[in-house]
Amino acid sequence: MGNFDRRNSMKMKRRKAQAKKKERLAKRREPAKKAGAKKGAAKKPVAKKTPAPKA
């Protein structure tokens, strides 16, 4: 390894690969967020049912 090869070390290769992987996953998740309204991403709170009064 030369004097200026720090960015080509095994550690830097792993870090760069991890960053690229996260970018890919973020791009894959991004369209799901836009179409998330259909899948019920923001669910409305369900009203709690009160039990019937005992006679």
C-alpha positions as CSV (number, residue, x, y, z in Angstrom):
1,M,0.0,0.0,0.0
2,G,1.4,3.4,-1.0
3,N,1.5,6.6,1.0
4,F,-1.7,7.9,-0.5
5,D,-3.7,4.7,-0.6
6,R,-5.6,5.1,2.6
7,R,-8.9,5.3,0.8
8,N,-8.2,2.0,-1.0
9,S,-7.7,0.1,2.3
10,M,-10.0,-2.8,3.2
11,K,-11.6,-0.7,5.9
12,M,-12.5,2.1,3.4
13,K,-13.8,-0.4,0.9
14,R,-16.1,-1.8,3.5
15,R,-17.3,1.7,4.5
16,K,-17.9,2.7,0.9
17,A,-19.8,-0.5,0.2
18,Q,-22.0,0.0,3.2
19,A,-22.8,3.6,2.2
20,K,-23.7,2.4,-1.3
21,K,-25.9,-0.3,0.1
22,K,-27.8,2.1,2.3
23,E,-28.3,4.4,-0.7
24,R,-29.8,1.6,-2.8
25,L,-32.1,0.6,0.1
26,A,-33.2,4.2,0.6
27,K,-34.0,4.5,-3.1
28,R,-36.0,1.3,-3.0
29,R,-38.0,2.5,0.0
30,E,-38.7,6.0,-1.4
31,P,-41.4,5.0,-3.9
32,A,-43.2,3.0,-1.1
33,K,-43.5,6.2,0.9
34,K,-45.2,8.0,-1.9
35,A,-47.7,5.2,-2.5
36,G,-48.0,4.5,1.2
37,A,-51.4,6.2,1.5
38,K,-53.0,3.3,-0.3
39,K,-51.6,0.7,2.1
40,G,-52.9,2.5,5.1
41,A,-49.6,4.0,6.3
42,A,-51.5,6.7,8.2
43,K,-54.2,4.7,10.0
44,K,-57.0,6.6,11.7
45,P,-57.3,5.9,15.4
46,V,-60.0,3.4,16.1
47,A,-62.7,4.6,18.6
48,K,-62.9,2.5,21.7
49,K,-66.3,0.8,22.1
50,T,-67.9,1.3,25.5
51,P,-69.4,-1.8,27.1
52,A,-73.2,-1.9,27.2
53,P,-74.6,-0.8,30.6
54,K,-75.5,-3.7,32.9
55,A,-79.2,-3.8,34.0
